[in-house]
Amino acid sequence: MESLENAIFNRAELLLGADYMQQAAQKRVILFGVGGVGSWCAEGLIRSGIKNLTIVDSDRVCITNINRQMMATCRTIGQVKVDVLKQRLLEVNPSANITAICSIYSDENAHTFNLDSYDYIIDCIDSLKDKTSLILRACNTDATFFSSMGAALKFDPTKIRVDEFWKVQGCPLARAIRRRFKSRKTYPKRKFLCVYSDELLENLGEAHSCNTAQCICHSNDADSHNWNDFKAQINGSLAHITAIFGFNLSSLVLMDIRKKMLAK
C-alpha cells in the first residue's frame, strides 16, 4: 500500500523524479524570519519535499499580520509564530522534521545557530543590522545562501525578480545594506541571489499600533514581541507580493538541488 508521504508528493515526483525527492528530503535548511515572506517560503519548501527545516523568529502573531502571513488568522493572534507555523507545516507533512526556534538572530547569538551544519540558509529578516550580520556569516559557510530584499510598498507582481545581490536595482533595503558594507569596509565573501522588486509606492493610510493594552493582540496577556513595536516606520504590504517573494525563495532551493543533482 502506498505510504502517506509518497501520496502527498506524487505530483512533485512525477515532475522532478524520485532521485530529486530523495535529495530534497536529505537537505537541511534554516530559515530566518517567518513573516510575510518567510512563512510562504516555508510552505513552499515543505510542500516540495524538504523535510528538515529550522525556522527562526521571535514574533507573536499580530492582527496586522493576517493580510499577508500564511499562518496568521484571527484564531492564532497572540501565539508564537514559529510554533503556529510548525503546527501548520506538520499538517502538510507529518513526517517532516521541523525545528522551531523562538529567537531573534543577532551578531551576539549567531554562534548558537550552527550555520555550518546546514545545506541552505535563507534570510527573510527585517532588521538592517541583523540582516547584514547574517549575510556576512552565511557567506562564510559552505551552505548555499539566498536572501529576500524588501517586499513592502509593492503592488505589481510582474516586477518581482531574482538577481545577484550587487546587481539589485531600485530596492532601498539592498541599497542600505550595500552602504553598510561599504562604510564598515566589510563585504560578503561570495555572491548570492536575492528576490526583490524595483517598484516603490507610498503609504496612503495610517498604521495600526499594537503597542497598546487595548489592542486585541494582547487579549491573552501575552508579552508583545512584534517587530512593529520597534520599527521606525511601518509600510504597507500585500499577500500576493509577500507570497511570491517567499515562493521564489523556496524555488531557488529546489532549483539548486536539481542543478547539483544533474551536474553529478
KEKE-3310 file (N, C-alpha, C; in steps of 0.2 Angstrom, whole numbers, plus 5000, padded with zeros to 4 digits):
npx = (5004:5003:5012:5008:5016:5022:5011:5007:5017:5017:5013:5024:5035:5032:5035:5048:5055:5061:5074:5077:5067:5072:5084:5080:5074:5084:5091:5096:5089:5089:5079:5077:5067:5050:5039:5029:5035:5044:5035:5028:5038:5043:5031:5031:5043:5041:5030:5036:5045:5055:5062:5069:5069:5073:5066:5066:5062:5056:5044:5026:5010:5002:4987:4988:4996:4988:4984:4994:5002:5006:5002:4995:4980:4963:4961:4974:4980:4992:4999:5014:5024:5033:5029:5015:5017:5025:5016:5007:5014:5017:5005:5004:5015:5017:5028:5039:5053:5053:5061:5058:5063:5061:5067:5077:5088:5105:5121:5127:5121:5124:5132:5125:5117:5123:5127:5135:5131:5121:5113:5107:5104:5092:5087:5076:5075:5070:5076:5089:5102:5104:5101:5112:5122:5119:5120:5134:5139:5133:5138:5151:5151:5149:5136:5123:5116:5102:5093:5080:5075:5067:5049:5039:5028:5024:5015:5013:5015:5022:5034:5043:5058:5073:5090:5108:5115:5123:5119:5106:5093:5085:5080:5077:5081:5091:5100:5103:5109:5121:5127:5130:5139:5150:5153:5158:5168:5168:5164:5153:5159:5156:5146:5128:5111:5096:5079:5069:5061:5059:5049:5042:5030:5020:5014:4997:4988:4985:4995:4992:4994:5001:5006:4998:4988:4975:4974:4969:4978:4984:4975:4976:4985:4998:5015:5021:5030:5032:5038:5034:5033:5045:5049:5054:5047:5032:5027:5015:5010:5006:4997:4999:5011:5021:5019:5023:5037:5041:5038:5047:5059:5059:5059:5071:5079:5075:5078:5092:5095:5091:5099:5112:5111:5109:5121:5130)
npy = (4994:5011:5023:5037:5048:5046:5047:5061:5068:5064:5071:5080:5071:5066:5076:5079:5068:5053:5053:5066:5069:5061:5067:5080:5077:5075:5086:5100:5114:5131:5144:5161:5172:5172:5179:5189:5186:5175:5165:5160:5155:5144:5136:5133:5126:5114:5109:5105:5094:5096:5091:5093:5106:5121:5134:5151:5164:5178:5183:5186:5181:5195:5205:5213:5206:5197:5199:5195:5185:5168:5159:5167:5170:5175:5166:5163:5174:5182:5171:5162:5164:5154:5143:5141:5140:5129:5119:5120:5116:5103:5098:5098:5089:5076:5069:5077:5085:5098:5111:5123:5139:5151:5165:5180:5182:5188:5197:5194:5182:5173:5162:5152:5146:5137:5138:5131:5118:5117:5115:5124:5141:5153:5170:5180:5192:5207:5217:5229:5229:5216:5208:5211:5206:5192:5190:5191:5181:5170:5169:5165:5152:5135:5133:5135:5151:5162:5177:5188:5204:5220:5218:5226:5240:5237:5232:5227:5211:5207:5214:5208:5200:5190:5191:5193:5199:5211:5217:5221:5232:5247:5245:5250:5244:5235:5244:5251:5241:5238:5251:5250:5239:5245:5256:5250:5243:5230:5215:5203:5186:5180:5179:5180:5176:5186:5189:5202:5218:5232:5241:5255:5261:5273:5275:5276:5276:5275:5268:5254:5253:5241:5242:5244:5242:5240:5234:5220:5210:5208:5202:5190:5192:5190:5194:5207:5204:5209:5214:5226:5235:5240:5246:5260:5265:5259:5250:5248:5232:5217:5202:5194:5199:5197:5183:5178:5183:5174:5161:5162:5162:5149:5141:5144:5136:5123:5123:5124:5112:5103:5107:5104:5090:5086:5089:5080)
npz = (5000:4996:5004:5015:5014:5001:4993:4996:4989:4976:4964:4964:4962:4950:4942:4945:4948:4957:4962:4964:4974:4984:4987:4991:5002:5011:5013:5023:5030:5035:5040:5042:5050:5048:5043:5032:5020:5024:5029:5019:5011:5019:5018:5004:5003:5012:5005:4994:4996:5005:5020:5032:5041:5049:5058:5062:5073:5083:5085:5089:5083:5076:5074:5063:5054:5047:5034:5026:5030:5031:5041:5050:5057:5063:5074:5078:5083:5094:5097:5097:5083:5076:5082:5078:5065:5063:5067:5057:5046:5049:5048:5034:5030:5040:5043:5042:5048:5059:5066:5078:5083:5094:5093:5091:5078:5079:5079:5091:5096:5085:5084:5090:5082:5073:5059:5050:5049:5040:5024:5016:5019:5022:5021:5028:5036:5044:5051:5048:5054:5059:5048:5039:5046:5046:5032:5030:5039:5034:5021:5024:5026:5020:5015:5004:5000:5001:4999:5004:4999:5002:5003:5005:5001:4988:4973:4960:4954:4943:4943:4952:4954:4952:4956:4957:4972:4971:4959:4961:4958:4962:4975:4991:5003:4999:4994:5006:5014:5006:5008:5021:5021:5014:5022:5033:5027:5025:5018:5010:5007:4996:4981:4980:4978:4977:4980:4974:4971:4960:4962:4970:4980:4989:5006:5009:5019:5037:5050:5061:5078:5088:5101:5113:5127:5124:5112:5102:5100:5112:5120:5126:5136:5133:5131:5121:5106:5094:5079:5074:5085:5086:5075:5065:5055:5048:5034:5021:5015:5004:5002:4990:4985:4995:4996:4983:4984:4994:4989:4978:4984:4990:4978:4973:4981:4978:4964:4965:4971:4961:4950:4955:4957:4944:4938:4943)
capx = (5000:5007:5013:5005:5021:5023:5005:5007:5022:5016:5014:5031:5039:5030:5038:5055:5058:5062:5080:5076:5063:5077:5089:5077:5072:5090:5094:5095:5088:5087:5075:5077:5061:5044:5033:5025:5039:5047:5030:5026:5044:5042:5026:5034:5049:5038:5026:5040:5049:5060:5059:5072:5068:5073:5063:5069:5058:5054:5037:5020:5005:4998:4981:4990:4999:4983:4983:4999:5007:5002:4999:4991:4972:4960:4962:4981:4983:4995:5003:5021:5024:5036:5025:5010:5019:5027:5010:5004:5019:5017:4999:5006:5019:5018:5035:5044:5057:5053:5063:5055:5067:5058:5073:5079:5095:5109:5128:5129:5119:5124:5136:5121:5113:5127:5126:5139:5128:5115:5115:5104:5102:5088:5087:5070:5075:5068:5081:5095:5108:5104:5102:5119:5126:5118:5123:5141:5141:5131:5143:5157:5150:5148:5129:5120:5113:5098:5090:5074:5075:5061:5043:5034:5026:5024:5009:5014:5019:5027:5041:5047:5063:5079:5097:5114:5115:5126:5115:5099:5092:5079:5077:5080:5084:5098:5105:5105:5114:5127:5130:5133:5145:5155:5155:5162:5174:5167:5159:5152:5165:5154:5140:5122:5105:5091:5072:5067:5056:5061:5043:5041:5024:5019:5009:4991:4984:4988:4997:4989:4999:4999:5009:4994:4985:4968:4975:4967:4984:4986:4969:4978:4990:5005:5020:5022:5036:5030:5043:5030:5034:5052:5051:5054:5042:5028:5025:5010:5012:5000:4999:5001:5018:5025:5019:5028:5044:5043:5039:5053:5065:5059:5060:5078:5082:5073:5082:5099:5096:5091:5105:5118:5110:5110:5128:5134)
capy = (5000:5017:5027:5043:5053:5045:5050:5068:5071:5061:5076:5083:5066:5065:5081:5080:5062:5050:5055:5073:5069:5059:5073:5086:5075:5074:5093:5103:5121:5135:5150:5166:5176:5169:5184:5189:5182:5168:5160:5157:5151:5138:5132:5131:5121:5108:5106:5102:5088:5097:5088:5095:5114:5125:5141:5156:5171:5179:5187:5183:5184:5201:5206:5216:5200:5192:5201:5193:5180:5162:5156:5172:5171:5178:5161:5162:5181:5182:5165:5162:5162:5148:5137:5140:5138:5122:5115:5120:5113:5096:5096:5096:5083:5074:5066:5082:5087:5105:5114:5130:5142:5157:5169:5185:5182:5194:5195:5191:5175:5170:5156:5147:5143:5132:5138:5127:5112:5117:5115:5130:5147:5158:5176:5184:5196:5214:5222:5230:5227:5208:5206:5212:5201:5186:5189:5191:5175:5164:5169:5162:5145:5131:5132:5140:5156:5166:5182:5192:5211:5222:5216:5231:5245:5234:5230:5224:5205:5206:5217:5204:5196:5187:5193:5193:5205:5218:5219:5223:5239:5250:5242:5254:5239:5232:5250:5252:5235:5240:5256:5247:5235:5250:5260:5246:5240:5223:5213:5196:5183:5177:5181:5176:5178:5189:5191:5209:5222:5239:5245:5258:5265:5277:5273:5281:5275:5275:5261:5252:5252:5236:5244:5247:5237:5239:5230:5213:5206:5207:5199:5184:5194:5188:5200:5209:5203:5211:5219:5233:5239:5243:5249:5267:5266:5253:5251:5243:5226:5213:5194:5192:5201:5193:5176:5177:5183:5168:5155:5162:5159:5141:5139:5144:5130:5117:5123:5122:5105:5099:5108:5100:5083:5084:5090:5074)
capz = (5000:4995:5010:5015:5011:4994:4990:4996:4985:4970:4959:4963:4960:4943:4938:4946:4949:4963:4964:4967:4980:4989:4988:4994:5009:5015:5014:5030:5028:5041:5038:5047:5048:5046:5042:5026:5015:5026:5031:5012:5009:5022:5015:4998:5004:5014:5000:4988:4998:5010:5027:5038:5041:5055:5057:5067:5073:5090:5085:5090:5078:5077:5070:5056:5050:5044:5027:5022:5033:5029:5047:5054:5057:5069:5079:5080:5086:5101:5098:5094:5076:5074:5085:5074:5058:5064:5068:5050:5041:5051:5045:5027:5030:5047:5043:5042:5055:5059:5072:5079:5087:5095:5095:5086:5076:5080:5079:5098:5097:5079:5085:5093:5076:5070:5052:5046:5049:5035:5016:5014:5023:5019:5025:5027:5041:5043:5054:5044:5057:5059:5041:5036:5050:5044:5026:5031:5042:5029:5015:5026:5027:5014:5014:4999:5004:4997:5003:5002:5000:5004:5000:5007:4996:4981:4971:4954:4955:4937:4944:4956:4950:4956:4954:4962:4976:4969:4953:4963:4957:4964:4981:4996:5008:4996:4994:5013:5015:5002:5011:5027:5020:5012:5027:5038:5023:5026:5012:5009:5004:4989:4978:4982:4974:4980:4977:4975:4966:4960:4962:4976:4981:4995:5010:5009:5025:5044:5053:5067:5083:5093:5107:5117:5131:5121:5106:5103:5100:5119:5124:5130:5141:5131:5130:5114:5103:5087:5076:5073:5091:5086:5068:5065:5050:5046:5027:5019:5011:5002:5002:4983:4984:5000:4994:4978:4986:4998:4984:4974:4988:4990:4971:4972:4984:4973:4958:4966:4972:4955:4946:4958:4956:4937:4937:4945)
cpx = (5004:5007:5010:5010:5022:5017:5005:5012:5022:5017:5020:5035:5038:5034:5046:5059:5060:5069:5080:5073:5068:5082:5086:5075:5078:5093:5092:5094:5086:5084:5075:5072:5055:5038:5030:5029:5041:5041:5028:5032:5044:5037:5028:5039:5046:5034:5030:5045:5054:5058:5063:5073:5068:5070:5064:5065:5056:5047:5032:5015:5002:4992:4983:4994:4994:4983:4988:5003:5003:4999:4995:4984:4970:4961:4969:4984:4986:4999:5009:5021:5027:5032:5019:5012:5022:5021:5007:5008:5018:5010:4999:5009:5020:5025:5040:5047:5058:5056:5061:5059:5064:5064:5074:5087:5099:5116:5130:5127:5120:5127:5131:5117:5117:5126:5130:5136:5122:5118:5112:5102:5098:5086:5080:5069:5073:5074:5088:5102:5109:5104:5109:5124:5125:5121:5131:5143:5139:5135:5150:5156:5150:5141:5128:5116:5108:5094:5084:5076:5068:5055:5038:5033:5027:5017:5009:5018:5024:5034:5045:5052:5069:5085:5102:5114:5117:5123:5108:5099:5085:5076:5081:5084:5091:5103:5107:5110:5121:5131:5133:5139:5151:5157:5160:5168:5174:5162:5158:5157:5163:5148:5134:5116:5100:5084:5071:5062:5059:5055:5044:5036:5025:5013:5003:4987:4988:4990:4994:4994:4996:5002:5005:4990:4978:4968:4973:4972:4986:4980:4971:4984:4997:5009:5021:5029:5036:5035:5040:5032:5040:5053:5050:5048:5039:5026:5020:5013:5006:5002:5001:5008:5022:5025:5024:5035:5046:5043:5045:5059:5065:5060:5068:5082:5081:5077:5089:5100:5096:5097:5111:5117:5111:5117:5133:5135)
cpy = (5006:5021:5034:5048:5052:5048:5058:5071:5067:5065:5079:5078:5065:5070:5081:5074:5059:5052:5062:5073:5066:5064:5078:5084:5075:5081:5096:5111:5125:5142:5155:5171:5173:5173:5183:5185:5175:5163:5156:5153:5145:5133:5129:5125:5114:5105:5103:5097:5090:5095:5090:5103:5116:5132:5145:5162:5172:5182:5182:5185:5190:5202:5209:5211:5197:5193:5198:5187:5173:5159:5160:5172:5174:5173:5161:5169:5180:5176:5166:5160:5156:5142:5136:5138:5131:5117:5115:5116:5105:5094:5094:5090:5081:5071:5071:5083:5095:5107:5121:5133:5149:5162:5174:5183:5188:5192:5192:5184:5170:5163:5150:5143:5138:5132:5133:5120:5111:5117:5121:5135:5152:5164:5180:5189:5203:5219:5223:5227:5219:5205:5206:5207:5194:5185:5188:5184:5169:5163:5166:5155:5141:5130:5137:5145:5160:5171:5186:5200:5213:5221:5221:5237:5243:5232:5226:5217:5204:5210:5213:5200:5194:5189:5193:5200:5212:5220:5221:5230:5241:5248:5246:5250:5237:5238:5251:5247:5236:5245:5254:5243:5240:5254:5257:5242:5233:5220:5205:5192:5180:5180:5177:5180:5181:5189:5198:5212:5229:5244:5248:5263:5269:5274:5278:5281:5276:5269:5260:5251:5246:5237:5247:5241:5236:5235:5223:5208:5204:5204:5193:5185:5192:5195:5201:5208:5204:5216:5226:5238:5243:5246:5257:5269:5260:5255:5246:5238:5221:5206:5192:5193:5197:5185:5174:5178:5176:5162:5156:5160:5152:5138:5139:5138:5124:5117:5121:5115:5101:5100:5104:5093:5081:5085:5084:5069)
cpz = (5000:5002:5010:5012:5004:4990:4990:4991:4978:4964:4958:4960:4952:4939:4939:4947:4956:4966:4967:4973:4986:4991:4992:5001:5014:5016:5020:5028:5034:5038:5043:5045:5045:5045:5035:5020:5018:5027:5024:5009:5012:5020:5008:4998:5007:5009:4994:4990:5003:5017:5033:5038:5048:5054:5063:5067:5080:5090:5087:5084:5080:5072:5063:5052:5046:5037:5023:5024:5033:5036:5052:5052:5063:5075:5082:5083:5093:5102:5095:5087:5074:5076:5080:5067:5058:5064:5061:5046:5043:5048:5037:5026:5037:5048:5043:5049:5055:5066:5073:5084:5088:5098:5089:5084:5077:5080:5085:5098:5090:5080:5088:5088:5072:5062:5048:5045:5043:5028:5013:5019:5020:5024:5023:5033:5039:5045:5050:5047:5057:5052:5038:5040:5047:5037:5026:5034:5037:5023:5017:5027:5020:5011:5008:5002:4999:5002:5000:5004:5002:5000:5001:5001:4989:4980:4965:4954:4949:4938:4949:4952:4955:4952:4959:4966:4974:4962:4955:4962:4960:4971:4987:5001:5005:4996:5001:5016:5012:5006:5018:5026:5018:5017:5032:5034:5025:5021:5012:5005:4997:4987:4980:4979:4979:4977:4979:4970:4966:4960:4969:4977:4987:4999:5010:5015:5031:5047:5059:5072:5088:5100:5112:5121:5128:5115:5107:5103:5108:5124:5128:5135:5139:5130:5123:5112:5096:5085:5075:5079:5090:5080:5068:5060:5048:5039:5026:5014:5010:5001:4995:4982:4989:4998:4988:4979:4990:4993:4979:4977:4988:4983:4970:4975:4980:4967:4959:4967:4966:4950:4949:4957:4948:4935:4939:4939)
residu = (MET:GLU:SER:LEU:GLU:ASN:ALA:ILE:PHE:ASN:ARG:ALA:GLU:LEU:LEU:LEU:GLY:ALA:ASP:TYR:MET:GLN:GLN:ALA:ALA:GLN:LYS:ARG:VAL:ILE:LEU:PHE:GLY:VAL:GLY:GLY:VAL:GLY:SER:TRP:CYS:ALA:GLU:GLY:LEU:ILE:ARG:SER:GLY:ILE:LYS:ASN:LEU:THR:ILE:VAL:ASP:SER:ASP:ARG:VAL:CYS:ILE:THR:ASN:ILE:ASN:ARG:GLN:MET:MET:ALA:THR:CYS:ARG:THR:ILE:GLY:GLN:VAL:LYS:VAL:ASP:VAL:LEU:LYS:GLN:ARG:LEU:LEU:GLU:VAL:ASN:PRO:SER:ALA:ASN:ILE:THR:ALA:ILE:CYS:SER:ILE:TYR:SER:ASP:GLU:ASN:ALA:HIS:THR:PHE:ASN:LEU:ASP:SER:TYR:ASP:TYR:ILE:ILE:ASP:CYS:ILE:ASP:SER:LEU:LYS:ASP:LYS:THR:SER:LEU:ILE:LEU:ARG:ALA:CYS:ASN:THR:ASP:ALA:THR:PHE:PHE:SER:SER:MET:GLY:ALA:ALA:LEU:LYS:PHE:ASP:PRO:THR:LYS:ILE:ARG:VAL:ASP:GLU:PHE:TRP:LYS:VAL:GLN:GLY:CYS:PRO:LEU:ALA:ARG:ALA:ILE:ARG:ARG:ARG:PHE:LYS:SER:ARG:LYS:THR:TYR:PRO:LYS:ARG:LYS:PHE:LEU:CYS:VAL:TYR:SER:ASP:GLU:LEU:LEU:GLU:ASN:LEU:GLY:GLU:ALA:HIS:SER:CYS:ASN:THR:ALA:GLN:CYS:ILE:CYS:HIS:SER:ASN:ASP:ALA:ASP:SER:HIS:ASN:TRP:ASN:ASP:PHE:LYS:ALA:GLN:ILE:ASN:GLY:SER:LEU:ALA:HIS:ILE:THR:ALA:ILE:PHE:GLY:PHE:ASN:LEU:SER:SER:LEU:VAL:LEU:MET:ASP:ILE:ARG:LYS:LYS:MET:LEU:ALA:LYS)
# end
